[in-house]
Amino acid sequence: MDVTLEQLRTLAAVVDEGTFDAASIALGVTPSAVSQRIKALEVACGRVLLTRSKPVRPTPPGQAVLRLARSTTHLAQDTAREIGIDAQAGYARLPIAVNADSIATWFLPALARLPARHRTVFDIHIDDQDRTFELFSSESVLAAVTSIARPVPGCTVTPLGSMRYFPCAAPDFAAAHFPGGMTSAHLARAPLVVFNRKDTLQHRFIREVTGAEANPPTHYLPASADFVRGIALGLGWGLVPELQWRALSDPGALVALDPDRSVDVPLLWQAWSLDSAPLRALSAVVTQAAARDLHPPT
């Protein structure tokens, strides 16, 4: 298979940008040049690599070639940076998938500890911890904080620890909606705050506590800080990360509906096995931060 770095970069750009036209803007070339490069790459591989949908998606053979594109272009960036052949190549770009609660608590300080000598910029993709694995397994990112332990060929998997969540509410809300404590009847009726429609943590918790499905009135607040603030303002109850609860200027703004009951969500760090100094350094600072801020892996 005789392919060029230019073709591989173009493939990654089309998948990242979603269309050939958007990729041409990102690459600074004409749409015709993008089409010609992809066509030449498909001829060299003898396979259709992309579905011409909106957004463009890699086919199964395209996913394999995309993995090659990610690793090859990243290593090329590393090499260019080391030998200083051009200013644009002076910074390595690291696309990472992270769950929102980690971004809001322990993960950003970890990124800030990456040594400056690695000259790295981050491209952060935020999704639920169950969904970040999809970005990683589709080769859209080089590393991910995920709750999925299933290894992807060509990657490393490192347990980070667990984020602990407590069922919390504002004191007045708890008194009004849970006067007898966190009973099944109260959980079925009390308004609930959920991050977004992908977030099933609260409903799984209700099912584990009550042994039944429930569909209480639900607010959706798809921003981690607003999620906690909405609960503190009395919109409803929800599972609040312990790290965010502790960091509140007034921790008394929330009370635990049951101090003896919590939910631990195990997190893992999955990263592609590349000979990349910035990626190795990133993995080191992430695992160090997790060891400090998360509960130990079980």
C-alpha positions, -999 to +999 in steps of 0.1 A: +000+000+000+018+031-013+002+062+004+015+096+012+015+117+044-005+143+025-032+118+016-034+106+052-036+141+066-064+148+042-083+117+052-081+127+089-092+163+080-123+151+061-134+129+090-127+156+116-144+184+096-173+163+084-173+175+047-148+178+019-155+215+017-148+221+054-116+199+051-104+221+022-107+252+044-089+235+073-061+223+050-059+256+029-064+238-004-092+236-029-121+211-026-110+196-058-075+189-043-092+172-013-113+150-036-082+141-057-062+131-026-090+109-012-096+093-046-058+086-049-058+071-014-087+049-021-071+037-053-038+030-034-058+010-008-081-007-032-110+001-009-138+027-004-126+046+027-154+072+032-191+072+030-201+104+011-228+113+037-232+144+059-212+142+079-187+120+061-180+087+079-152+063+075-161+028+063-146-002+082-115-002+059-115+036+063-113+032+101-082+011+098-065+036+074-077+065+097-058+048+125-027+049+104-034+085+095-037+096+131-005+079+142+015+089+112+005+125+112+011+127+149+046+113+146+053+136+117+043+165+139+066+153+167+095+150+143+089+184+127+088+200+161+120+183+173+140+195+143+122+228+141+115+229+104+084+251+106+066+273+132+032+256+126+047+223+133+062+237+165+032+225+185+018+190+188-020+188+186-035+162+210-072+154+205-086+140+237-121+128+247-131+135+284-163+134+304-177+167+315-174+160+352-137+153+349-131+185+329-150+204+357-129+190+385-095+172+382-086+170+345-078+206+335-053+210+363-036+179+350-033+194+315-018+225+330+010+204+346+022+191+312+058+204+309+060+235+286+089+219+266+064+196+249+048+226+231+014+210+230-021+223+221-052+203+232-083+196+212-109+185+238-140+165+230-165+164+258-190+136+262-204+112+288-178+088+302-197+059+285-195+078+251-159+090+251-150+054+242-168+057+209-147+086+200-115+067+209-125+035+192-133+054+160-098+069+161-112+105+164-090+111+194-056+099+206-066+094+242-097+093+263-110+093+298-137+066+297-156+042+318-153+014+292-125-011+300-126-029+267-092-025+250-088-014+214-060-031+195-030-008+195-038+011+226-029+010+263-055+010+291-047+024+325-072+024+355-074+059+369-097+055+399-133+062+406-153+094+407-177+093+436-212+108+433-237+115+461-275+120+457-278+156+467-304+184+469-308+219+483-319+217+520-354+232+514-359+209+484-349+178+505-373+188+532-402+193+508-397+163+485-379+138+508-395+143+542-392+107+552-358+102+535-349+087+501-378+064+497-389+047+465-421+068+464-402+100+468-377+091+441-405+083+416-421+118+421-394+143+430-380+165+402-347+153+389-317+172+373-299+153+345-269+165+325-283+155+291-302+128+274-272+106+272-268+107+309-283+076+325-266+077+358-295+091+378-321+068+363-298+038+369-294+049+405-332+051+410-335+016+395-308+002+418-324+018+449-361+010+441-358-021+419-381-005+394-380+019+365-392+055+372-398+086+351-398+116+374-401+152+361-366+159+347-346+190+340-317+188+315-287+210+322-259+201+298-231+220+316-213+205+346-212+237+367-248+246+358-259+211+367-247+215+402-259+251+405-293+240+393-295+214+421-283+240+447-310+264+435-336+238+442-347+228+407-344+191+416-321+165+431-292+148+413-260+128+417-233+154+424-196+146+420-179+146+454-151+168+440-176+195+429-195+194+462-163+199+482-152+228+459-185+248+464-180+281+482-209+271+504-209+233+507-240+236+529-260+246+498-264+209+492-273+180+515-270+143+509-303+126+506-286+095+520-251+101+534-245+063+534-253+058+497-230+069+469-221+058+434-186+052+422-179+055+385-146+038+375-126+058+350-098+045+327-072+062+305-071+048+270-043+060+247-029+049+214+005+032+216+025+058+197+062+067+201+052+102+210+069+122+238+039+146+243+014+117+245+036+099+270+040+130+291+002+136+290-005+101+301+019+106+330+003+139+343-032+124+339-024+093+359-007+113+386-036+137+389-061+108+390-041+091+418-043+123+438-079+133+432-099+101+425-108+072+447-084+043+442-093+018+415-112-012+428 
